[in-house]
Amino acid sequence: MRLLFLEALIVLAGCAASPDDIKPAVTNPTPYQAYDCRQLHAEAARLEAALPGEVSQQEDARTYDIISNLTIGFPVSGILGEDVEDQIAADRGKLGAVRQAIRTRGCDDPNAARPYVPN
């Protein structure tokens, strides 16, 4: 039983991160201060549309790594360019910054074009 547990840990140790475990990257919100409400909502929509594909690719990368760890002894997703952990983290960070700008600006209506007015 202990050996099986140890083998499972070894197989998972070198694998691509699970998408659920990827935290948003720290993102500078300053660029989004120049966006009007329409631009903010468009950027949020673009990021929201990109993330599911990235998450799917990351899930595939994790699966490939588990299989390759079991068959050849090392993960291959990083070598093949399938691991998109950094991209997911970056996009989640950007989306958080955009959503913060939307709230700060009071852009409830995606068609409103309120310019940024510094406090």
Buried (B, 14 or more C-beta within 10 A) or exposed (E): EEEEEEEEEEBBEBBBBEBEEBEBBEBEBEEBEEBBBBBBBBBBEBBEEBBEEBBEBBBBBBBBBBBBBEEEEEBBBBEEEBBBBEBBBBBBBBBBBBBBBBEBBEBEEEEBEEEBEEE
